Amino acid sequence: MPGDILSETNIDTRDNRVACGVAVIVTHQHKVLFGQRKSGQSGFEWQLPGGWIDAGESPEQAARREVHEETGLQLKELRFVGITSNVFSAHKHTISLYFEAECADARSLLAGGNSKCYGWQWKDWADLTGNLFLALQLLKQTDYQPFVNGHRKTHVSF
C-alpha cells in the first residue's frame, strides 16, 4: 500500500535517500490507538497508524490521509510532537514525524485488519513496553507522554 511508513521492505535506497513519513498518536478517552503490525520475526509488532508523505502533500495532510485510509478515523486538531531517525540496517533508514490528535468519532474505527496489520486496539500508552516496531520504540525512549497539556515540547530521537 502506498504510504506505508511502517514497512521497511518498500524503502527505495537506490539513490541513498532517506524516506520521510508520518505517524499519529490517535487518542480517545485517555487511550491510544495501536495496530498489531504483521511481522515475520515475532508474529506482530505494535505500531501507530502512519505512512509515507506523498509528493506535494504536507505532513499534516499525509497524517490525516494515512489515519483515515488505515483506520477509517477522522482526526480533530493535529499537534506536532516529535521526530525519530529510524535506522533499520545499512540500507534501510527512515525519518518519522509524529503528530498527536484526538479522533473525531471512535465508532468509525474499521473492524479487522488489512495486508499489514491484524487489527487496531485502544490501549494505555504506558502498557506497551515490548514487541514494538522500531519507530515506536524510539519515540517511547524519549520523554514523550500523550495527554500532557500545556507542555509543548518536541521529542527527538536521533
C-alpha positions, -999 to 999 in steps of 0.1 A, spaced: 0 0 0 15 34 -9 23 55 22 34 26 44 59 42 68 56 10 89 72 -13 63 109 -12 57 106 -36 28 93 -8 5 121 16 11 139 25 -21 175 32 -13 189 31 -48 199 67 -46 208 66 -9 180 90 2 162 87 35 124 83 32 102 105 54 68 96 67 43 104 95 29 85 124 0 96 146 -8 91 182 -45 89 179 -62 93 212 -97 87 226 -109 86 263 -73 86 276 -63 57 254 -40 55 223 -47 35 191 -21 8 184 -20 -16 155 -7 -52 155 17 -50 126 23 -83 109 59 -93 114 77 -125 104 100 -123 134 75 -124 163 41 -127 146 34 -90 152 49 -57 164 29 -28 179 27 2 156 10 36 152 -11 45 122 10 63 96 26 63 62 48 80 36 43 116 27 32 118 -10 49 143 -33 32 178 -29 15 168 3 21 184 37 30 162 67 -3 172 82 -22 162 51 -3 129 50 -11 122 87 -49 128 82 -49 107 49 -30 78 63 -50 76 95 -83 76 75 -70 50 50 -58 26 77 -83 30 104 -114 48 90 -110 76 116 -111 113 111 -89 135 134 -95 167 154 -66 192 157 -32 178 149 -2 187 171 34 180 161 51 162 189 83 146 177 107 131 152 128 99 151 156 87 128 149 50 122 180 31 111 168 -5 103 200 -15 86 228 -1 65 204 1 36 171 9 53 167 43 70 136 64 75 126 96 93 93 97 112 74 128 120 49 123 149 16 140 155 -9 137 183 -47 141 177 -80 131 193 -102 110 169 -134 127 159 -156 96 163 -142 63 177 -172 44 163 -158 49 128 -128 26 136 -126 -1 109 -131 -36 122 -105 -62 114 -71 -58 98 -55 -54 64 -25 -67 45 0 -51 70 -20 -51 103 -40 -77 121 -62 -50 137 -63 -19 159 -67 -17 197 -72 12 222 -45 8 249 -28 28 277 4 44 264 24 30 293 11 -6 289 31 -12 257 67 -18 265 77 -47 243 73 -61 208 74 -25 194 81 -15 158 114 3 157 100 38 151 75 34 180 103 20 202 124 51 195 96 75 203 89 57 235 125 61 245 121 99 245 102 116 274 71 120 252 38 113 270 3 117 254 -23 138 272 1 163 287 -14 197 282 5 230 284 39 213 280 47 219 243 80 202 236 92 184 205 106 150 213 136 139 193 154 106 189 184 106 166 
